[in-house]
């Protein structure tokens, strides 16, 4: 089916073109033309956009989908492309359904499942064997760079690539947890011989940290409790980070509520 959208203002290369029509055929934009350039078309469904604006669909780059109704919510707000942040197998199946035209949902980019030496309570995909470790290292380097469109910039140690390195004590291709044995890092040619001593808090940097206040932190804890009561799993890594933050801020009651979520 072809669709012609008539006499609207259209965003093209961040500019507005006035009084144009767009022909869509088989899910792709075939042409964009002004009224004077329009051919005679009899086999189209005409959608009158007179006095309106046609803009590109929005992309949400950080999405955690819980059920299929979330896809419809995205579409209702004009989000036509999403990037799922944890590639559970069922999400990959949903993407296949979208590509096959069997599920009404935004275009989907899906990251890999979290890779770790343990399963983090079922949240991550553990790697133990040498073959699995090799696959994990590739996923976190060259494959990730390719997914970001940066395959010519980073992800491998080759001439012309950005000088981004890790210096490790142990071979990560033997065991994925060996990636934790970082002794030095280079980023864009800047050598960091002792990365463990880098300032990581506002106190270390001699500046005011942008930490949440009590009200904001309590709202986040309440939201996490609602998710757990609804049957959703919480990342143990995220919980540990929130517990540490609550403790650092002296909000011990909130820290205890967070600890109970991980029990």
VENSULUR-V200739 format. One line per field, one symbol per residue. ss: DSSP state (H for helix, E for strand, L for the rest). phi: phi as a letter, one per 30 degrees, with the letter a starting at -180 (. if undefined). burial: b if it has 9 or more other C-alpha atoms within 8 Angstrom, else e. A space follows every 10 residues. Layout:
ss: ???
phi: ???
burial: ???
This chain:
ss: LEEEEEEEEE EELLEEEEEE EEEEELLEEE EEEEHHHLLL LLLEEEEELL LLEELLLEEE EEELLLLLHH HHHHHHLLEE EEEELLLLHH HHHHHHHHHL LLLLLLEEEE LLLLEELLLH HHLLEELLLH HHHHHHHHHH LHHHHHHLLL LLLLLLLLLL LLLLEEEELL LLLLLHHHHH LEEEEEELLE EELLHHHLLL LLLLLLLLLL LLLHHHHHHH HHHHHHHHHL LLLLLHHHHH HHHHHHHHLL LHHHHHHHHH HLL
phi: .cbccchbdb dbhicccchb bbccbhibdc abbdedcddd bccbcccdce icbcbdddbc dbbbdcaddd dddeddcidc bbcdcadeed dddddddddd icbdadebcb dddecadbdh ijdccdbbdd dddddddddd bdddddddic dccajbcbej dddcbcccdb dddcaddddd ddcabbbhic dcdbddcddb bedddhbddc cddedddddd dddddddddd jddcdddddd dddddddddi cddddddddd dcd
burial: ebbbbbbbbb beeeeebbbb bbbbbeeebe ebbbbeeeee eeebeeeebe eebeeeeebb eebeeeeeeb bbebbeeebb bbbbbbbeee bbebbebbee eeeebbbbbb bbbbbbbebb eebbbbbbeb ebbbebbbbe bbbbbbeeeb bebbbeeeee bbbbebebee bbbbbbebbe ebbbbbbeee eeebbeeeee ebeeeeeeee eeeeeebbee beebbebbee eeebebeebb ebbbebbeee beebbbbbbe bee
